[in-house]
Amino acid sequence: MRNLKRALLAVFVLLLVLTILAFVLENQHSVQLLFLGWVGPELPVSLVMVLALLVGMIIGPIIGCFIGRSSRISRKHQV
């Protein structure tokens, strides 16, 4: 049973890596982003998407922490 779980995990990780590799190889066109007057450098679409994903994965939990903290504080004042 333990070996089956490891094998399934290995297959899942391999499929995930192959999917990411295919995404990166298929999206090599360069784009230049414009945001609030700031013009970014030309980067491949895949790199822009991965950077956006990583920034979202960092900012999301930080915002969730602040919202959770403010709701706990407001509940303390109501009790």
N, CA, C and O atoms as a Maestro MAE file, in Angstrom:
{
 s_m_m2io_version
 :::
 2.0.0
}

f_m_ct {
 s_m_title
 :::
 protein
 m_atom[316] {
  # First column is atom index #
  i_m_mmod_type
  r_m_x_coord
  r_m_y_coord
  r_m_z_coord
  i_m_residue_number
  s_m_chain_name
  s_m_pdb_residue_name
  s_m_pdb_atom_name
  i_m_atomic_number
  :::
  1 25 0.820 -1.197 0.000 1 A "MET " " N  " 7
  2 3 0.000 0.000 0.000 1 A "MET " " CA " 6
  3 2 0.868 1.266 0.000 1 A "MET " " C  " 6
  4 15 0.588 2.244 -0.693 1 A "MET " " O  " 8
  5 25 1.927 1.201 0.806 2 A "ARG " " N  " 7
  6 3 2.827 2.348 0.901 2 A "ARG " " CA " 6
  7 2 3.527 2.601 -0.436 2 A "ARG " " C  " 6
  8 15 3.685 3.748 -0.855 2 A "ARG " " O  " 8
  9 25 3.944 1.520 -1.100 3 A "ASN " " N  " 7
  10 3 4.610 1.659 -2.391 3 A "ASN " " CA " 6
  11 2 3.655 2.180 -3.458 3 A "ASN " " C  " 6
  12 15 4.065 2.925 -4.348 3 A "ASN " " O  " 8
  13 25 2.391 1.795 -3.373 4 A "LEU " " N  " 7
  14 3 1.390 2.286 -4.318 4 A "LEU " " CA " 6
  15 2 1.201 3.794 -4.172 4 A "LEU " " C  " 6
  16 15 1.112 4.513 -5.167 4 A "LEU " " O  " 8
  17 25 1.141 4.265 -2.940 5 A "LYS " " N  " 7
  18 3 1.001 5.707 -2.696 5 A "LYS " " CA " 6
  19 2 2.213 6.466 -3.245 5 A "LYS " " C  " 6
  20 15 2.068 7.525 -3.856 5 A "LYS " " O  " 8
  21 25 3.396 5.918 -3.022 6 A "ARG " " N  " 7
  22 3 4.609 6.568 -3.530 6 A "ARG " " CA " 6
  23 2 4.622 6.587 -5.050 6 A "ARG " " C  " 6
  24 15 5.007 7.586 -5.659 6 A "ARG " " O  " 8
  25 25 4.204 5.491 -5.661 7 A "ALA " " N  " 7
  26 3 4.179 5.419 -7.122 7 A "ALA " " CA " 6
  27 2 3.168 6.413 -7.691 7 A "ALA " " C  " 6
  28 15 3.453 7.091 -8.678 7 A "ALA " " O  " 8
  29 25 1.988 6.501 -7.073 8 A "LEU " " N  " 7
  30 3 0.981 7.463 -7.535 8 A "LEU " " CA " 6
  31 2 1.459 8.896 -7.351 8 A "LEU " " C  " 6
  32 15 1.214 9.748 -8.206 8 A "LEU " " O  " 8
  33 25 2.130 9.163 -6.254 9 A "LEU " " N  " 7
  34 3 2.681 10.504 -6.035 9 A "LEU " " CA " 6
  35 2 3.749 10.826 -7.074 9 A "LEU " " C  " 6
  36 15 3.803 11.942 -7.590 9 A "LEU " " O  " 8
  37 25 4.598 9.843 -7.380 10 A "ALA " " N  " 7
  38 3 5.638 10.052 -8.391 10 A "ALA " " CA " 6
  39 2 5.019 10.315 -9.763 10 A "ALA " " C  " 6
  40 15 5.492 11.182 -10.498 10 A "ALA " " O  " 8
  41 25 3.976 9.583 -10.110 11 A "VAL " " N  " 7
  42 3 3.291 9.796 -11.393 11 A "VAL " " CA " 6
  43 2 2.656 11.174 -11.425 11 A "VAL " " C  " 6
  44 15 2.738 11.867 -12.439 11 A "VAL " " O  " 8
  45 25 2.020 11.586 -10.325 12 A "PHE " " N  " 7
  46 3 1.402 12.908 -10.258 12 A "PHE " " CA " 6
  47 2 2.442 14.013 -10.419 12 A "PHE " " C  " 6
  48 15 2.229 14.959 -11.178 12 A "PHE " " O  " 8
  49 25 3.556 13.902 -9.715 13 A "VAL " " N  " 7
  50 3 4.615 14.917 -9.808 13 A "VAL " " CA " 6
  51 2 5.189 14.946 -11.218 13 A "VAL " " C  " 6
  52 15 5.455 16.022 -11.752 13 A "VAL " " O  " 8
  53 25 5.380 13.796 -11.818 14 A "LEU " " N  " 7
  54 3 5.903 13.738 -13.186 14 A "LEU " " CA " 6
  55 2 4.943 14.400 -14.171 14 A "LEU " " C  " 6
  56 15 5.379 15.146 -15.047 14 A "LEU " " O  " 8
  57 25 3.648 14.139 -14.040 15 A "LEU " " N  " 7
  58 3 2.658 14.780 -14.908 15 A "LEU " " CA " 6
  59 2 2.625 16.296 -14.696 15 A "LEU " " C  " 6
  60 15 2.485 17.057 -15.653 15 A "LEU " " O  " 8
  61 25 2.754 16.726 -13.445 16 A "LEU " " N  " 7
  62 3 2.772 18.157 -13.156 16 A "LEU " " CA " 6
  63 2 3.995 18.822 -13.789 16 A "LEU " " C  " 6
  64 15 3.880 19.899 -14.374 16 A "LEU " " O  " 8
  65 25 5.144 18.200 -13.677 17 A "VAL " " N  " 7
  66 3 6.370 18.745 -14.266 17 A "VAL " " CA " 6
  67 2 6.255 18.794 -15.785 17 A "VAL " " C  " 6
  68 15 6.651 19.781 -16.406 17 A "VAL " " O  " 8
  69 25 5.719 17.741 -16.385 18 A "LEU " " N  " 7
  70 3 5.561 17.733 -17.841 18 A "LEU " " CA " 6
  71 2 4.571 18.798 -18.307 18 A "LEU " " C  " 6
  72 15 4.776 19.416 -19.352 18 A "LEU " " O  " 8
  73 25 3.509 19.017 -17.551 19 A "THR " " N  " 7
  74 3 2.540 20.060 -17.887 19 A "THR " " CA " 6
  75 2 3.176 21.442 -17.808 19 A "THR " " C  " 6
  76 15 2.967 22.273 -18.692 19 A "THR " " O  " 8
  77 25 3.943 21.689 -16.768 20 A "ILE " " N  " 7
  78 3 4.622 22.980 -16.618 20 A "ILE " " CA " 6
  79 2 5.644 23.173 -17.744 20 A "ILE " " C  " 6
  80 15 5.755 24.263 -18.304 20 A "ILE " " O  " 8
  81 25 6.376 22.129 -18.067 21 A "LEU " " N  " 7
  82 3 7.355 22.210 -19.153 21 A "LEU " " CA " 6
  83 2 6.678 22.513 -20.486 21 A "LEU " " C  " 6
  84 15 7.168 23.337 -21.257 21 A "LEU " " O  " 8
  85 25 5.559 21.854 -20.758 22 A "ALA " " N  " 7
  86 3 4.829 22.123 -22.000 22 A "ALA " " CA " 6
  87 2 4.320 23.558 -22.022 22 A "ALA " " C  " 6
  88 15 4.376 24.210 -23.065 22 A "ALA " " O  " 8
  89 25 3.823 24.067 -20.888 23 A "PHE " " N  " 7
  90 3 3.338 25.442 -20.818 23 A "PHE " " CA " 6
  91 2 4.459 26.428 -21.113 23 A "PHE " " C  " 6
  92 15 4.274 27.374 -21.879 23 A "PHE " " O  " 8
  93 25 5.615 26.209 -20.511 24 A "VAL " " N  " 7
  94 3 6.749 27.117 -20.707 24 A "VAL " " CA " 6
  95 2 7.233 27.079 -22.153 24 A "VAL " " C  " 6
  96 15 7.534 28.122 -22.735 24 A "VAL " " O  " 8
  97 25 7.309 25.898 -22.729 25 A "LEU " " N  " 7
  98 3 7.799 25.779 -24.101 25 A "LEU " " CA " 6
  99 2 6.816 26.345 -25.125 25 A "LEU " " C  " 6
  100 15 7.239 26.832 -26.173 25 A "LEU " " O  " 8
  101 25 5.523 26.293 -24.845 26 A "GLU " " N  " 7
  102 3 4.519 26.789 -25.783 26 A "GLU " " CA " 6
  103 2 4.302 28.304 -25.683 26 A "GLU " " C  " 6
  104 15 3.714 28.894 -26.589 26 A "GLU " " O  " 8
  105 25 4.759 28.937 -24.615 27 A "ASN " " N  " 7
  106 3 4.500 30.360 -24.398 27 A "ASN " " CA " 6
  107 2 5.800 31.150 -24.319 27 A "ASN " " C  " 6
  108 15 6.096 31.771 -23.298 27 A "ASN " " O  " 8
  109 25 6.560 31.123 -25.382 28 A "GLN " " N  " 7
  110 3 7.840 31.818 -25.418 28 A "GLN " " CA " 6
  111 2 7.767 33.194 -26.086 28 A "GLN " " C  " 6
  112 15 8.792 33.859 -26.237 28 A "GLN " " O  " 8
  113 25 6.571 33.628 -26.487 29 A "HIS " " N  " 7
  114 3 6.435 34.951 -27.111 29 A "HIS " " CA " 6
  115 2 6.736 36.026 -26.082 29 A "HIS " " C  " 6
  116 15 6.311 35.921 -24.931 29 A "HIS " " O  " 8
  117 25 7.462 37.054 -26.484 30 A "SER " " N  " 7
  118 3 7.788 38.143 -25.574 30 A "SER " " CA " 6
  119 2 6.652 39.160 -25.520 30 A "SER " " C  " 6
  120 15 6.056 39.508 -26.540 30 A "SER " " O  " 8
  121 25 6.370 39.622 -24.317 31 A "VAL " " N  " 7
  122 3 5.365 40.661 -24.115 31 A "VAL " " CA " 6
  123 2 5.963 41.755 -23.244 31 A "VAL " " C  " 6
  124 15 6.886 41.522 -22.464 31 A "VAL " " O  " 8
  125 25 5.417 42.946 -23.397 32 A "GLN " " N  " 7
  126 3 5.852 44.079 -22.590 32 A "GLN " " CA " 6
  127 2 4.624 44.602 -21.861 32 A "GLN " " C  " 6
  128 15 3.639 44.981 -22.495 32 A "GLN " " O  " 8
  129 25 4.676 44.625 -20.535 33 A "LEU " " N  " 7
  130 3 3.533 45.044 -19.745 33 A "LEU " " CA " 6
  131 2 3.593 46.534 -19.446 33 A "LEU " " C  " 6
  132 15 4.665 47.095 -19.219 33 A "LEU " " O  " 8
  133 25 2.420 47.165 -19.449 34 A "LEU " " N  " 7
  134 3 2.285 48.571 -19.099 34 A "LEU " " CA " 6
  135 2 1.318 48.658 -17.934 34 A "LEU " " C  " 6
  136 15 0.170 48.227 -18.051 34 A "LEU " " O  " 8
  137 25 1.764 49.214 -16.800 35 A "PHE " " N  " 7
  138 3 0.936 49.295 -15.598 35 A "PHE " " CA " 6
  139 2 1.149 50.641 -14.925 35 A "PHE " " C  " 6
  140 15 2.242 50.933 -14.439 35 A "PHE " " O  " 8
  141 25 0.108 51.457 -14.899 36 A "LEU " " N  " 7
  142 3 0.135 52.786 -14.271 36 A "LEU " " CA " 6
  143 2 1.300 53.641 -14.781 36 A "LEU " " C  " 6
  144 15 1.962 54.334 -14.008 36 A "LEU " " O  " 8
  145 25 1.531 53.580 -16.065 37 A "GLY " " N  " 7
  146 3 2.584 54.375 -16.669 37 A "GLY " " CA " 6
  147 2 3.959 53.742 -16.626 37 A "GLY " " C  " 6
  148 15 4.883 54.222 -17.282 37 A "GLY " " O  " 8
  149 25 4.107 52.669 -15.863 38 A "TRP " " N  " 7
  150 3 5.392 51.981 -15.784 38 A "TRP " " CA " 6
  151 2 5.434 50.913 -16.868 38 A "TRP " " C  " 6
  152 15 4.540 50.071 -16.957 38 A "TRP " " O  " 8
  153 25 6.469 50.953 -17.684 39 A "VAL " " N  " 7
  154 3 6.631 49.980 -18.758 39 A "VAL " " CA " 6
  155 2 7.681 48.969 -18.324 39 A "VAL " " C  " 6
  156 15 8.819 49.321 -18.014 39 A "VAL " " O  " 8
  157 25 7.275 47.715 -18.309 40 A "GLY " " N  " 7
  158 3 8.184 46.652 -17.897 40 A "GLY " " CA " 6
  159 2 9.024 46.161 -19.059 40 A "GLY " " C  " 6
  160 15 8.758 46.492 -20.215 40 A "GLY " " O  " 8
  161 25 10.034 45.374 -18.751 41 A "PRO " " N  " 7
  162 3 10.880 44.813 -19.813 41 A "PRO " " CA " 6
  163 2 10.125 43.736 -20.592 41 A "PRO " " C  " 6
  164 15 9.128 43.196 -20.114 41 A "PRO " " O  " 8
  165 25 10.600 43.439 -21.769 42 A "GLU " " N  " 7
  166 3 9.994 42.367 -22.562 42 A "GLU " " CA " 6
  167 2 10.403 41.024 -21.960 42 A "GLU " " C  " 6
  168 15 11.588 40.707 -21.853 42 A "GLU " " O  " 8
  169 25 9.406 40.253 -21.575 43 A "LEU " " N  " 7
  170 3 9.631 38.942 -20.981 43 A "LEU " " CA " 6
  171 2 8.736 37.924 -21.668 43 A "LEU " " C  " 6
  172 15 7.703 38.292 -22.228 43 A "LEU " " O  " 8
  173 25 9.111 36.654 -21.638 44 A "PRO " " N  " 7
  174 3 8.228 35.627 -22.196 44 A "PRO " " CA " 6
  175 2 6.918 35.542 -21.409 44 A "PRO " " C  " 6
  176 15 6.891 35.786 -20.203 44 A "PRO " " O  " 8
  177 25 5.845 35.195 -22.102 45 A "VAL " " N  " 7
  178 3 4.531 35.103 -21.461 45 A "VAL " " CA " 6
  179 2 4.570 34.119 -20.296 45 A "VAL " " C  " 6
  180 15 3.969 34.374 -19.252 45 A "VAL " " O  " 8
  181 25 5.265 33.007 -20.461 46 A "SER " " N  " 7
  182 3 5.316 32.000 -19.398 46 A "SER " " CA " 6
  183 2 5.961 32.564 -18.132 46 A "SER " " C  " 6
  184 15 5.513 32.261 -17.027 46 A "SER " " O  " 8
  185 25 6.997 33.370 -18.278 47 A "LEU " " N  " 7
  186 3 7.653 33.959 -17.113 47 A "LEU " " CA " 6
  187 2 6.732 34.964 -16.424 47 A "LEU " " C  " 6
  188 15 6.676 35.010 -15.195 47 A "LEU " " O  " 8
  189 25 6.018 35.758 -17.196 48 A "VAL " " N  " 7
  190 3 5.076 36.717 -16.628 48 A "VAL " " CA " 6
  191 2 3.994 35.979 -15.843 48 A "VAL " " C  " 6
  192 15 3.631 36.401 -14.745 48 A "VAL " " O  " 8
  193 25 3.476 34.886 -16.393 49 A "MET " " N  " 7
  194 3 2.429 34.116 -15.722 49 A "MET " " CA " 6
  195 2 2.943 33.483 -14.432 49 A "MET " " C  " 6
  196 15 2.248 33.505 -13.416 49 A "MET " " O  " 8
  197 25 4.143 32.924 -14.458 50 A "VAL " " N  " 7
  198 3 4.703 32.305 -13.262 50 A "VAL " " CA " 6
  199 2 4.971 33.363 -12.191 50 A "VAL " " C  " 6
  200 15 4.712 33.118 -11.013 50 A "VAL " " O  " 8
  201 25 5.479 34.524 -12.572 51 A "LEU " " N  " 7
  202 3 5.704 35.601 -11.612 51 A "LEU " " CA " 6
  203 2 4.398 36.085 -10.998 51 A "LEU " " C  " 6
  204 15 4.334 36.345 -9.796 51 A "LEU " " O  " 8
  205 25 3.351 36.207 -11.822 52 A "ALA " " N  " 7
  206 3 2.044 36.612 -11.307 52 A "ALA " " CA " 6
  207 2 1.507 35.576 -10.321 52 A "ALA " " C  " 6
  208 15 0.932 35.939 -9.294 52 A "ALA " " O  " 8
  209 25 1.689 34.300 -10.623 53 A "LEU " " N  " 7
  210 3 1.263 33.237 -9.719 53 A "LEU " " CA " 6
  211 2 1.995 33.316 -8.393 53 A "LEU " " C  " 6
  212 15 1.375 33.216 -7.335 53 A "LEU " " O  " 8
  213 25 3.317 33.496 -8.438 54 A "LEU " " N  " 7
  214 3 4.110 33.560 -7.206 54 A "LEU " " CA " 6
  215 2 3.757 34.789 -6.367 54 A "LEU " " C  " 6
  216 15 3.674 34.701 -5.142 54 A "LEU " " O  " 8
  217 25 3.551 35.926 -7.018 55 A "VAL " " N  " 7
  218 3 3.162 37.134 -6.281 55 A "VAL " " CA " 6
  219 2 1.801 36.926 -5.616 55 A "VAL " " C  " 6
  220 15 1.603 37.329 -4.470 55 A "VAL " " O  " 8
  221 25 0.872 36.305 -6.321 56 A "GLY " " N  " 7
  222 3 -0.437 36.020 -5.746 56 A "GLY " " CA " 6
  223 2 -0.359 35.054 -4.582 56 A "GLY " " C  " 6
  224 15 -1.098 35.192 -3.607 56 A "GLY " " O  " 8
  225 25 0.539 34.069 -4.675 57 A "MET " " N  " 7
  226 3 0.699 33.108 -3.586 57 A "MET " " CA " 6
  227 2 1.326 33.747 -2.353 57 A "MET " " C  " 6
  228 15 1.149 33.248 -1.242 57 A "MET " " O  " 8
  229 25 2.046 34.832 -2.534 58 A "ILE " " N  " 7
  230 3 2.639 35.544 -1.401 58 A "ILE " " CA " 6
  231 2 1.653 36.556 -0.832 58 A "ILE " " C  " 6
  232 15 1.486 36.633 0.385 58 A "ILE " " O  " 8
  233 25 1.003 37.328 -1.685 59 A "ILE " " N  " 7
  234 3 0.105 38.396 -1.230 59 A "ILE " " CA " 6
  235 2 -1.189 37.838 -0.637 59 A "ILE " " C  " 6
  236 15 -1.701 38.386 0.339 59 A "ILE " " O  " 8
  237 25 -1.722 36.762 -1.207 60 A "GLY " " N  " 7
  238 3 -2.984 36.195 -0.738 60 A "GLY " " CA " 6
  239 2 -2.985 35.851 0.742 60 A "GLY " " C  " 6
  240 15 -3.863 36.320 1.466 60 A "GLY " " O  " 8
  241 25 -2.041 35.053 1.224 61 A "PRO " " N  " 7
  242 3 -2.020 34.736 2.655 61 A "PRO " " CA " 6
  243 2 -1.773 35.951 3.547 61 A "PRO " " C  " 6
  244 15 -2.285 36.011 4.665 61 A "PRO " " O  " 8
  245 25 -0.997 36.914 3.065 62 A "ILE " " N  " 7
  246 3 -0.762 38.125 3.862 62 A "ILE " " CA " 6
  247 2 -2.065 38.886 4.050 62 A "ILE " " C  " 6
  248 15 -2.374 39.319 5.160 62 A "ILE " " O  " 8
  249 25 -2.833 39.054 2.979 63 A "ILE " " N  " 7
  250 3 -4.129 39.739 3.082 63 A "ILE " " CA " 6
  251 2 -5.073 38.943 3.974 63 A "ILE " " C  " 6
  252 15 -5.792 39.526 4.786 63 A "ILE " " O  " 8
  253 25 -5.080 37.623 3.835 64 A "GLY " " N  " 7
  254 3 -5.918 36.783 4.688 64 A "GLY " " CA " 6
  255 2 -5.556 36.923 6.159 64 A "GLY " " C  " 6
  256 15 -6.436 36.922 7.020 64 A "GLY " " O  " 8
  257 25 -4.275 37.041 6.450 65 A "CYS " " N  " 7
  258 3 -3.829 37.220 7.838 65 A "CYS " " CA " 6
  259 2 -4.330 38.541 8.399 65 A "CYS " " C  " 6
  260 15 -4.792 38.591 9.539 65 A "CYS " " O  " 8
  261 25 -4.245 39.616 7.613 66 A "PHE " " N  " 7
  262 3 -4.721 40.916 8.080 66 A "PHE " " CA " 6
  263 2 -6.231 40.919 8.276 66 A "PHE " " C  " 6
  264 15 -6.720 41.487 9.253 66 A "PHE " " O  " 8
  265 25 -6.971 40.305 7.381 67 A "ILE " " N  " 7
  266 3 -8.430 40.257 7.514 67 A "ILE " " CA " 6
  267 2 -8.815 39.422 8.726 67 A "ILE " " C  " 6
  268 15 -9.722 39.796 9.470 67 A "ILE " " O  " 8
  269 25 -8.143 38.301 8.934 68 A "GLY " " N  " 7
  270 3 -8.423 37.468 10.106 68 A "GLY " " CA " 6
  271 2 -8.110 38.190 11.401 68 A "GLY " " C  " 6
  272 15 -8.854 38.077 12.375 68 A "GLY " " O  " 8
  273 25 -7.018 38.930 11.418 69 A "ARG " " N  " 7
  274 3 -6.642 39.668 12.625 69 A "ARG " " CA " 6
  275 2 -7.654 40.770 12.929 69 A "ARG " " C  " 6
  276 15 -8.041 40.959 14.082 69 A "ARG " " O  " 8
  277 25 -8.084 41.499 11.893 70 A "SER " " N  " 7
  278 3 -9.037 42.584 12.136 70 A "SER " " CA " 6
  279 2 -10.398 42.041 12.566 70 A "SER " " C  " 6
  280 15 -11.076 42.676 13.374 70 A "SER " " O  " 8
  281 25 -10.816 40.886 12.051 71 A "SER " " N  " 7
  282 3 -12.099 40.332 12.474 71 A "SER " " CA " 6
  283 2 -12.011 39.810 13.909 71 A "SER " " C  " 6
  284 15 -12.990 39.908 14.650 71 A "SER " " O  " 8
  285 25 -10.860 39.256 14.322 72 A "ARG " " N  " 7
  286 3 -10.699 38.819 15.709 72 A "ARG " " CA " 6
  287 2 -10.721 40.003 16.670 72 A "ARG " " C  " 6
  288 15 -11.296 39.919 17.755 72 A "ARG " " O  " 8
  289 25 -10.096 41.100 16.268 73 A "ILE " " N  " 7
  290 3 -10.078 42.297 17.112 73 A "ILE " " CA " 6
  291 2 -11.485 42.860 17.262 73 A "ILE " " C  " 6
  292 15 -11.887 43.245 18.360 73 A "ILE " " O  " 8
  293 25 -12.239 42.911 16.155 74 A "SER " " N  " 7
  294 3 -13.597 43.451 16.237 74 A "SER " " CA " 6
  295 2 -14.502 42.540 17.064 74 A "SER " " C  " 6
  296 15 -15.402 43.038 17.739 74 A "SER " " O  " 8
  297 25 -14.294 41.234 17.033 75 A "ARG " " N  " 7
  298 3 -15.089 40.316 17.871 75 A "ARG " " CA " 6
  299 2 -14.751 40.494 19.328 75 A "ARG " " C  " 6
  300 15 -15.639 40.357 20.170 75 A "ARG " " O  " 8
  301 25 -13.507 40.794 19.674 76 A "LYS " " N  " 7
  302 3 -13.130 41.018 21.081 76 A "LYS " " CA " 6
  303 2 -13.823 42.248 21.619 76 A "LYS " " C  " 6
  304 15 -14.262 42.249 22.769 76 A "LYS " " O  " 8
  305 25 -13.934 43.302 20.816 77 A "HIS " " N  " 7
  306 3 -14.561 44.536 21.270 77 A "HIS " " CA " 6
  307 2 -16.067 44.390 21.404 77 A "HIS " " C  " 6
  308 15 -16.673 45.125 22.184 77 A "HIS " " O  " 8
  309 25 -16.695 43.477 20.683 78 A "GLN " " N  " 7
  310 3 -18.128 43.288 20.756 78 A "GLN " " CA " 6
  311 2 -18.540 42.489 21.980 78 A "GLN " " C  " 6
  312 15 -19.664 42.638 22.458 78 A "GLN " " O  " 8
  313 25 -17.654 41.641 22.500 79 A "VAL " " N  " 7
  314 3 -17.994 40.760 23.620 79 A "VAL " " CA " 6
  315 2 -17.887 41.455 24.904 79 A "VAL " " C  " 6
  316 15 -18.139 40.858 25.951 79 A "VAL " " O  " 8
  :::
 }
 m_bond[315] {
  # First column is bond index #
  i_m_from
  i_m_to
  i_m_order
  :::
  1 1 2 1
  2 2 3 1
  3 3 4 2
  4 3 5 1
  5 5 6 1
  6 6 7 1
  7 7 8 2
  8 7 9 1
  9 9 10 1
  10 10 11 1
  11 11 12 2
  12 11 13 1
  13 13 14 1
  14 14 15 1
  15 15 16 2
  16 15 17 1
  17 17 18 1
  18 18 19 1
  19 19 20 2
  20 19 21 1
  21 21 22 1
  22 22 23 1
  23 23 24 2
  24 23 25 1
  25 25 26 1
  26 26 27 1
  27 27 28 2
  28 27 29 1
  29 29 30 1
  30 30 31 1
  31 31 32 2
  32 31 33 1
  33 33 34 1
  34 34 35 1
  35 35 36 2
  36 35 37 1
  37 37 38 1
  38 38 39 1
  39 39 40 2
  40 39 41 1
  41 41 42 1
  42 42 43 1
  43 43 44 2
  44 43 45 1
  45 45 46 1
  46 46 47 1
  47 47 48 2
  48 47 49 1
  49 49 50 1
  50 50 51 1
  51 51 52 2
  52 51 53 1
  53 53 54 1
  54 54 55 1
  55 55 56 2
  56 55 57 1
  57 57 58 1
  58 58 59 1
  59 59 60 2
  60 59 61 1
  61 61 62 1
  62 62 63 1
  63 63 64 2
  64 63 65 1
  65 65 66 1
  66 66 67 1
  67 67 68 2
  68 67 69 1
  69 69 70 1
  70 70 71 1
  71 71 72 2
  72 71 73 1
  73 73 74 1
  74 74 75 1
  75 75 76 2
  76 75 77 1
  77 77 78 1
  78 78 79 1
  79 79 80 2
  80 79 81 1
  81 81 82 1
  82 82 83 1
  83 83 84 2
  84 83 85 1
  85 85 86 1
  86 86 87 1
  87 87 88 2
  88 87 89 1
  89 89 90 1
  90 90 91 1
  91 91 92 2
  92 91 93 1
  93 93 94 1
  94 94 95 1
  95 95 96 2
  96 95 97 1
  97 97 98 1
  98 98 99 1
  99 99 100 2
  100 99 101 1
  101 101 102 1
  102 102 103 1
  103 103 104 2
  104 103 105 1
  105 105 106 1
  106 106 107 1
  107 107 108 2
  108 107 109 1
  109 109 110 1
  110 110 111 1
  111 111 112 2
  112 111 113 1
  113 113 114 1
  114 114 115 1
  115 115 116 2
  116 115 117 1
  117 117 118 1
  118 118 119 1
  119 119 120 2
  120 119 121 1
  121 121 122 1
  122 122 123 1
  123 123 124 2
  124 123 125 1
  125 125 126 1
  126 126 127 1
  127 127 128 2
  128 127 129 1
  129 129 130 1
  130 130 131 1
  131 131 132 2
  132 131 133 1
  133 133 134 1
  134 134 135 1
  135 135 136 2
  136 135 137 1
  137 137 138 1
  138 138 139 1
  139 139 140 2
  140 139 141 1
  141 141 142 1
  142 142 143 1
  143 143 144 2
  144 143 145 1
  145 145 146 1
  146 146 147 1
  147 147 148 2
  148 147 149 1
  149 149 150 1
  150 150 151 1
  151 151 152 2
  152 151 153 1
  153 153 154 1
  154 154 155 1
  155 155 156 2
  156 155 157 1
  157 157 158 1
  158 158 159 1
  159 159 160 2
  160 159 161 1
  161 161 162 1
  162 162 163 1
  163 163 164 2
  164 163 165 1
  165 165 166 1
  166 166 167 1
  167 167 168 2
  168 167 169 1
  169 169 170 1
  170 170 171 1
  171 171 172 2
  172 171 173 1
  173 173 174 1
  174 174 175 1
  175 175 176 2
  176 175 177 1
  177 177 178 1
  178 178 179 1
  179 179 180 2
  180 179 181 1
  181 181 182 1
  182 182 183 1
  183 183 184 2
  184 183 185 1
  185 185 186 1
  186 186 187 1
  187 187 188 2
  188 187 189 1
  189 189 190 1
  190 190 191 1
  191 191 192 2
  192 191 193 1
  193 193 194 1
  194 194 195 1
  195 195 196 2
  196 195 197 1
  197 197 198 1
  198 198 199 1
  199 199 200 2
  200 199 201 1
  201 201 202 1
  202 202 203 1
  203 203 204 2
  204 203 205 1
  205 205 206 1
  206 206 207 1
  207 207 208 2
  208 207 209 1
  209 209 210 1
  210 210 211 1
  211 211 212 2
  212 211 213 1
  213 213 214 1
  214 214 215 1
  215 215 216 2
  216 215 217 1
  217 217 218 1
  218 218 219 1
  219 219 220 2
  220 219 221 1
  221 221 222 1
  222 222 223 1
  223 223 224 2
  224 223 225 1
  225 225 226 1
  226 226 227 1
  227 227 228 2
  228 227 229 1
  229 229 230 1
  230 230 231 1
  231 231 232 2
  232 231 233 1
  233 233 234 1
  234 234 235 1
  235 235 236 2
  236 235 237 1
  237 237 238 1
  238 238 239 1
  239 239 240 2
  240 239 241 1
  241 241 242 1
  242 242 243 1
  243 243 244 2
  244 243 245 1
  245 245 246 1
  246 246 247 1
  247 247 248 2
  248 247 249 1
  249 249 250 1
  250 250 251 1
  251 251 252 2
  252 251 253 1
  253 253 254 1
  254 254 255 1
  255 255 256 2
  256 255 257 1
  257 257 258 1
  258 258 259 1
  259 259 260 2
  260 259 261 1
  261 261 262 1
  262 262 263 1
  263 263 264 2
  264 263 265 1
  265 265 266 1
  266 266 267 1
  267 267 268 2
  268 267 269 1
  269 269 270 1
  270 270 271 1
  271 271 272 2
  272 271 273 1
  273 273 274 1
  274 274 275 1
  275 275 276 2
  276 275 277 1
  277 277 278 1
  278 278 279 1
  279 279 280 2
  280 279 281 1
  281 281 282 1
  282 282 283 1
  283 283 284 2
  284 283 285 1
  285 285 286 1
  286 286 287 1
  287 287 288 2
  288 287 289 1
  289 289 290 1
  290 290 291 1
  291 291 292 2
  292 291 293 1
  293 293 294 1
  294 294 295 1
  295 295 296 2
  296 295 297 1
  297 297 298 1
  298 298 299 1
  299 299 300 2
  300 299 301 1
  301 301 302 1
  302 302 303 1
  303 303 304 2
  304 303 305 1
  305 305 306 1
  306 306 307 1
  307 307 308 2
  308 307 309 1
  309 309 310 1
  310 310 311 1
  311 311 312 2
  312 311 313 1
  313 313 314 1
  314 314 315 1
  315 315 316 2
  :::
 }
}
